């Protein structure tokens, strides 16, 4: 999560969408002088497996208020649900050590809409949803909107994998899932 009072935006981090890459790129724009908040660590929650801040937790802890929701540009990155789920499986596989069909049966999918919706109304607070599949062009668009300057020439994408090949391998290797 990156809350910039200087540039008047709130970036809500979601899983498996290049969020670490984006946050690392924005570090030079962090301003203690303006009271910016740039969080890479987990929020204080009862469930440590939930690793990202939600808009509701920011409101509950009084890190933001309703005025920010109304006046700041609020955005996130999202991704095609199938590739996001397979990427999440690759991330969690070493932890749980299960096959893809076992992962699917567990039912803990990377659905991140609760991070940017209000608990009482279920209403999204987003003004823009950037598409992970268009990562570079989205970064260029957002950079000009947020910082009013050209984006860096090199747009790093940390922990990027050869997704299309990996995705098909997962589906083909787990025959129980692939042929249903």
C-alpha positions as CSV (number, residue, x, y, z in Angstrom):
1,X,0.0,0.0,0.0
2,X,1.2,3.5,-0.8
3,X,-0.7,6.5,0.5
4,X,0.8,9.7,-0.9
5,X,-0.4,13.0,0.5
6,X,1.9,14.9,-1.7
7,X,0.6,13.3,-5.0
8,X,-2.9,12.6,-3.6
9,X,-3.3,8.9,-4.3
10,X,-3.8,5.6,-2.6
11,X,-2.5,2.4,-4.2
12,X,-4.1,-0.8,-2.8
13,X,-1.8,-3.7,-3.1
14,X,-3.2,-7.1,-4.4
15,X,-1.6,-10.5,-4.8
16,X,0.3,-11.8,-7.8
17,X,-0.1,-8.5,-9.8
18,X,3.4,-7.0,-9.8
19,X,2.7,-5.0,-6.6
20,X,6.2,-5.4,-5.2
21,X,7.7,-4.1,-8.5
22,X,5.3,-1.1,-8.5
23,X,6.0,-0.3,-4.8
24,X,9.8,-0.5,-5.3
25,X,9.6,1.8,-8.3
26,X,7.7,4.4,-6.2
27,X,10.1,4.5,-3.3
28,X,11.9,7.6,-4.6
29,X,8.6,9.5,-4.4
30,X,7.9,8.6,-0.8
31,X,7.9,11.8,1.3
32,X,8.2,11.8,5.1
33,X,7.7,15.6,4.9
34,X,4.2,15.1,3.6
35,X,3.4,12.2,5.9
36,X,3.3,9.6,3.1
37,X,2.8,6.0,4.1
38,X,4.5,3.2,2.1
39,X,3.9,-0.2,3.5
40,X,5.6,-3.4,2.3
41,X,5.0,-5.4,5.5
42,X,1.9,-7.3,6.7
43,X,-0.8,-5.4,8.6
44,X,-1.6,-6.3,12.2
45,X,-4.3,-8.8,11.7
46,X,-5.6,-11.9,13.6
47,X,-5.0,-14.0,10.5
48,X,-1.3,-13.7,9.5
49,X,-1.9,-15.5,6.2
50,X,-3.8,-12.4,5.0
51,X,-0.9,-10.4,3.8
52,X,-2.2,-7.1,2.5
53,X,-3.9,-4.0,3.9
54,X,-7.5,-3.4,3.0
55,X,-9.3,-0.1,2.7
56,X,-11.4,-1.2,5.7
57,X,-8.4,-1.8,7.9
58,X,-7.0,1.6,6.9
59,X,-10.3,3.2,8.0
60,X,-10.6,1.2,11.2
61,X,-7.0,2.0,12.3
62,X,-7.6,5.7,11.3
63,X,-4.7,5.7,8.8
64,X,-7.2,7.2,6.3
65,X,-10.6,8.9,6.6
66,X,-13.6,9.3,4.4
67,X,-12.2,12.5,2.9
68,X,-9.3,10.6,1.4
69,X,-11.7,8.1,-0.2
70,X,-13.5,11.1,-1.8
71,X,-10.6,13.2,-2.9
72,X,-7.6,11.0,-3.6
73,X,-7.0,8.8,-6.7
74,X,-7.5,5.2,-5.6
75,X,-6.3,2.4,-7.7
76,X,-5.0,-1.2,-7.8
77,X,-3.7,-3.8,-10.2
78,X,-5.8,-6.9,-11.0
79,X,-5.2,-9.9,-13.1
80,X,-7.1,-12.6,-15.1
81,X,-8.4,-14.9,-12.3
82,X,-7.1,-18.1,-13.9
83,X,-3.5,-16.9,-14.3
84,X,-3.7,-15.3,-10.9
85,X,-4.8,-18.5,-9.3
86,X,-2.1,-20.6,-11.0
87,X,0.5,-18.0,-10.0
88,X,-0.8,-18.1,-6.5
89,X,-0.5,-21.9,-6.6
90,X,3.2,-21.6,-7.7
91,X,3.8,-19.2,-4.8
92,X,2.1,-21.4,-2.2
93,X,3.2,-24.8,-3.5
94,X,6.5,-24.8,-1.6
95,X,4.7,-23.9,1.6
96,X,1.9,-26.5,1.4
97,X,3.6,-29.0,-0.9
98,X,0.4,-30.1,-2.6
99,X,-0.6,-30.9,-6.2
100,X,-2.7,-28.5,-8.2
101,X,-5.9,-30.4,-7.7
102,X,-5.3,-30.5,-3.9
103,X,-4.7,-26.7,-4.0
104,X,-8.0,-26.3,-5.9
105,X,-9.8,-28.4,-3.3
106,X,-8.4,-26.3,-0.5
107,X,-10.4,-23.4,-2.0
108,X,-8.1,-20.6,-0.8
109,X,-8.1,-18.5,-4.0
110,X,-6.4,-15.1,-4.4
111,X,-9.7,-13.1,-4.6
112,X,-8.7,-9.6,-3.5
113,X,-11.9,-7.6,-3.9
114,X,-12.2,-7.3,-0.1
115,X,-9.0,-5.2,-0.1
116,X,-10.7,-2.4,-1.9
117,X,-14.3,-2.7,-0.8
118,X,-16.0,-1.3,2.2
119,X,-17.2,-3.9,4.7
120,X,-20.5,-2.3,5.6
121,X,-21.7,-1.6,2.0
122,X,-19.6,-3.9,-0.2
123,X,-18.9,-0.9,-2.4
124,X,-15.6,-0.6,-4.2
125,X,-13.6,2.5,-3.5
126,X,-11.4,2.2,-6.7
127,X,-11.2,4.9,-9.3
128,X,-9.1,2.8,-11.6
129,X,-8.2,-0.8,-12.0
130,X,-5.0,-1.4,-13.9
131,X,-4.7,-4.7,-15.8
132,X,-1.7,-6.8,-14.9
133,X,-1.7,-8.2,-18.4
134,X,-0.8,-4.7,-19.7
135,X,1.7,-4.1,-16.9
136,X,4.1,-1.9,-18.8
137,X,1.5,0.3,-20.5
138,X,-0.4,0.6,-17.2
139,X,2.7,1.7,-15.4
140,X,3.4,4.4,-18.1
141,X,-0.2,5.6,-17.8
142,X,-0.2,5.7,-14.0
143,X,3.2,7.3,-13.8
144,X,2.1,10.3,-15.9
145,X,-1.1,10.5,-13.9
146,X,0.5,10.3,-10.5
147,X,3.8,12.0,-10.9
148,X,3.2,14.1,-14.0
149,X,6.4,13.0,-15.6
150,X,7.6,10.3,-18.0
151,X,8.0,6.9,-16.5
152,X,11.5,5.3,-16.0
153,X,12.9,3.9,-19.2
154,X,13.3,0.5,-17.6
155,X,10.2,-0.8,-15.9
156,X,11.3,-3.7,-13.7
157,X,9.1,-6.6,-13.0
158,X,10.3,-8.6,-10.0
159,X,9.7,-12.3,-9.7
160,X,8.3,-12.5,-13.2
161,X,7.9,-16.1,-14.6
162,X,7.3,-17.5,-18.0
163,X,3.6,-17.7,-17.1
164,X,2.0,-19.1,-20.2
165,X,4.4,-22.1,-20.3
166,X,4.1,-22.6,-16.5
167,X,0.3,-22.3,-16.6
168,X,-0.1,-25.0,-19.2
169,X,2.4,-27.3,-17.4
170,X,0.4,-27.1,-14.2
171,X,-2.8,-27.9,-16.0
172,X,-1.4,-30.7,-18.1
173,X,0.6,-32.3,-15.3
174,X,-2.4,-32.6,-13.1
175,X,-4.6,-34.8,-15.3
176,X,-7.3,-35.0,-12.7
177,X,-7.9,-31.3,-13.1
178,X,-7.1,-30.8,-16.8
179,X,-9.7,-33.2,-18.3
180,X,-12.8,-32.2,-16.3
